[in-house]
Amino acid sequence: MDTILVTGALGQIGSELVPTLRTRYEDVEVVASDIEPDPDVPGPYEAVDVTDRAQVEAVIEKYDVDTVFHLAALLSAAGEQNPDRAFNVNVGGLHNVLEVGREYELDRIVIPSSIAVYGPATPDNPSERTIRSPTTMYGITKVLAENLGAYYHEKYDLDVRGIRLPGIVSHKTRPNGGTTDYAVDAFYEAVWEGEYTYFVREDTRLPMVYMSDAIDALIALAEADESDLQYQCEYNISALSFTAKELSERIEERINEFDARYDPDERQSIADSWPSTLDDTAARSDWGWSAEYDLDKMVDEMVHNLRQRTEGALS
Ligand code: AKB
């Protein structure tokens, strides 16, 4: 591995994956890219619209990229607002990366999939091959992404791998356009305003993971021996599973005055269509996945970091 390209680098995952990769692989050039032309981030950075194959090819050629973490995507709620764009970015963008990857004989492409591949017909605690019947455009694009990854691997021997990520809780970059965003928004609003109105019911239980565990999972999968992998892009990882109310109670233990309210909107039906726990036996046995953060450790770290940021901003 000499040069890594990260697409969607300004997003929730990318903004933490890029610095982690740069620290971990000192001799590897890590090129960050996103659609924004001129963000204030450390370089190398390139503006790339993944729906334009020529732009994808240009950056891969310019830096002689051999590995891609392809994160650029619209999430579930944003996808329901604009299904056409979600399809173009999530499927068209990935197709461009795979086509250029095939042409330039890339070593590896890592793509996050999502729990959104599952749907109301999926029983709880599904494993990788349990029925995928998504009811959102985002979920449909992720099923296609998983299948495209497997197809390019089978047909062109391209090394494409991926994880089905649950909701990711993090304090550096706020997620945007997802259904699980409430699990991050609650922390920001609790620290900043002392109150938060969830857009889901209090008994909504979804699988979640803390960001540093999600990053570790992506890197561990990327580094795994190909011969150890039984799946390409569909590894489940399981870390946390809590209801909105349970999250509020834990936040309240640290921020006494926190006032949580619940006013479900159209995102409730998306949340209701997803399983609340996942069977991740394959990730554990194939590439040694296990989460470090339990709910209390995560809540401690979120509250601590957001308080520090607030104090920093005020001083
Ligand atoms: C979303 O809520 O859309 C994402 C996801 C679970 O993939 N966070």
Boltz pocket constraint, residues with backbone or C-beta under 6 A from the ligand:
constraints:
  - pocket:
      binder: B
      contacts: [[A, 75], [A, 76], [A, 77], [A, 113], [A, 114], [A, 115], [A, 116], [A, 138], [A, 165], [A, 166], [A, 167], [A, 168], [A, 177], [A, 178], [A, 179], [A, 180], [A, 181]]
      max_distance: 6.0
